[in-house]
Structure formats: structure tokens, C-alpha cells
Amino acid sequence: MEQYPKVYLYRRIVQAKLFIDKNYAERIDLGYISDEACFSKFHFTRLFKTIYAKTPHQCLTWVRIEKAQQLLSKDNKLKTLAA
């Protein structure tokens, strides 16, 4: 079996993380994300968790929560300015 350099594997996982960051508002799942990195779902999940200490699903949820908090904060600032 051919071994890939770690940098190559990390780059593919980071590419998948960037995909999550860009497409968090879309209806994406593990299949879409692992396809972006060109890994099987199981191998991808294992590598992703090794690098980010979270599963891809946990990471997607975290990104969505952060974006929602930013929108709520922005909305509150606009309401304060309008008052």
C-alpha cells in the first residue's frame, strides 16, 4: 500500500475544514465533507478527529453556533443603534 506524506493528508483534512467553514449554512453531511477530502467516511473521521480533536459533525455544529452568535450580536447592536 502506498503511503502518503503527512503534509498531503493534513492538507486534505484542512481543505475539508475550509469546506465546512464556507458551506456551514448549506445542508451538508459527512458524505459531502469526506468526499471533499477524497477519503472514506470512516478514515476521514479518524484523521479529522486526530487533527482537530472534534468529529466533523461537532466541528460543523460549532461553526454554525459561532455564526449564529455573531448574527445575534450584530442584530442586538443594530437594535441598540435604532433605539
PyMOL commands that set and color helices and strands:
alter all, ss='L'
color gray80, all
select helices_A, chain A and resi 6-23+30-37+41-52+56-82
alter helices_A, ss='H'
color red, helices_A
deselect
rebuild
show_as cartoon
